[in-house]
Amino acid sequence: MIDNLTEHYRNILHSLGEDLERDGLRNTPQRAAKAMAFLTRGYHQDLHEIVNGAIFESRNDEMVVVKDIELYSLCEHHLLPFIGKCHVAYLPNGKVLGLSKFARIVDMFARRLQIQENMSQQIAEAVMEVTSARGVAVVIEAKHMCMMMRGVEKQNSSMTSSVMLGDFRTNLPTREEFLRHISS
């Protein structure tokens, strides 16, 4: 895969009119290929391997919130970065998920070509799948370079997306409690 990507980056740079033999660009195609492979490694990850059995029995049935999970992704429309944070909550139903697994789940979906709305849904559904929770809530806040660096060039714009599943969707006080947690 790296060799194939390297050749494509070589062609892109050549098409831009760059001299691939100049000192600063000599190894750029291979570095760019390795960077792209790293930035899209989520395609090669599996939810159940990431969770790795870190699901534990618990009598806790109160809301669990993990805030400010940083994320870095690439917009599928322009291949430009979007950067932000993800907040995840769930209502345990006899089992809880190891804390680090929330960040790993967010990264698995962020490290793909994405749109924020779909990523929010994917994260929520994955947490619901592995925990069998009574409800899952996900809010993502991000700044998109495709909006800031090109096109309308709005430097202070950001986007918020949310997905509410189960009790977070049907129980307004539960939803409001989650939103209070992430706004404090």
N, C-alpha and C positions, 0 to 999 in steps of 0.2 A: 504494500500500500504506500509506504513512504517513497519508494522509487517513482511510482506512478504520479503521486502528488508533486514530487520534486520536479519532474518533467513539465507538469502543468504550470507550476510557478515560474519555471524558466521561460516558458512560452509567454506567460502574462507579462513578465518584466521586459522581455524582448519586444512584445507588441506595444508596450508603453514607450519604447524608444531607448530603453536603458542599455548600457554596456555591461553585460554580464561578467566581463573580465576585469572591471574596475575593482579596486581593493575592497570597497565597502559592500559590494554585491556578490563577490565570488562565491560565498557559501550561503547566501540568502535563500535561494530556492530550497535547499535542504532544511535550513532552520525554519522556514515558513511551513514546510510540509510537516515537520515534527510538531510545530506549534498547533497547526490545524488538527492533527491527529489527537493531540492532548485536549484541545478545546472541544472536540466532538467525541471524546471517549465514552460518553454516556450511551452511545449506540451499542457498545460492546459490553455493557453491564447488565446484570440480571437482578431484579428486585429481591428474589429469595436468597441469592448469594450475598447481596449487600446486607440484608437483615441477619443472615448467618445465625439463625436460631435465637437471637436476642429478644425473645418474647417471653415474658415472665408472668406467672400467675400473680394476681393481686385482687384484693377485695376492694381496692379503691374504685369508686365509681364517680368521683368528682373530676371536673375539667382539668386537663393537663395542657399547659400552653408552653410552647417553645418559641421565643421571640428573636427577631433580628438575626436570622440565619442568612449570612451574606451569600449572594449568588452572582455569577458571571455567566452570561450566555451570549449567543450570537443570533441576531435577527435573521430569520430565514428568507427575508425579502432582499436584504442588502449585504448580508454577511458582516454587519457591523455589530459591535458589542452593545449589550444592555446590561446594566449593573444595578443591583438593588439588594433588597432584603425580603425575606419570606418569614411569615408568622404562621405557625401550625398549631392547632388545638385539636384535642380529641376527648371523647367521653368514654373511658375504659369500660369494657364489658367482660370483666373476669381476667383480663390480661393487659399488661403494659409493655411498651416497646422501649428498648434501650435508648438512652438519650442521643448518643452520637448517630444513631440510625436515621434520625430526622434530617440531619445535615447531609448524610450520605444519599438519602432519597432525593432531597432537593438537588444535590449536585448531579445525580444520575440524569435527571430530566433537564437541568440547566445546561449540561454539557452535550447538547444536541442543537441543531438548528431549530429555532423555536419562534413562536409568538407567545407573549406573556399569558394571554387568556388560556391557551391550551396547556401551558405548563402548570398553571394553577390547578386546572382540572386533573391533570395527570398525577400531580403530587397528592391531591386529596383522595383520589381513587386508590392510589398505591397504599397510603396510610390506612384507609378503610379496609383494603384487602388483607393486609398483614395483621391488623389488630382486631378485626371484626367489631370495631367500636360502635357505640350507639349513634355517634355522629362525628364528623370531621369538618374542620373549618381551615381554610387557607386564604391568606391575604398576601399579595406580593405588591411591593412598591418598588418601582425601578425608573431609571433614567436611560433613555434610548439614544444612542449616538446617531442613529439614522434620522432622528428628529433634531438633534443638536448640531451635527457636523455637516449636514447636507440638507437639501430640501428647504424647509421653512426656517431652519437654524434658530430654534427657540431654546436658549441655553438653560432656562429655569423650568422647563416643562418636566413633568414626571407622570407616570401612569400607575394607577392602583387597580388591581383586579382581585376578585374574591370568588371563592366557591364554598358553598355551605351544603353539606350532606347530612342526611339523617336528622337528629334532633336539632342541629344548628340551623337547619332549613325550616323546620316545623315549629320550633319552640322559640318565640321571640325573646323571652328573658334570657335564655341560654346564649342566643346570638349576641344580645346586648352586653352580656357579661364578657364574652370573648372580645368584643370590640373595645370595651373599657380597658381590658388587660393590655391590649396592644397599643392603646393610645396614651398610656401612662409612662 
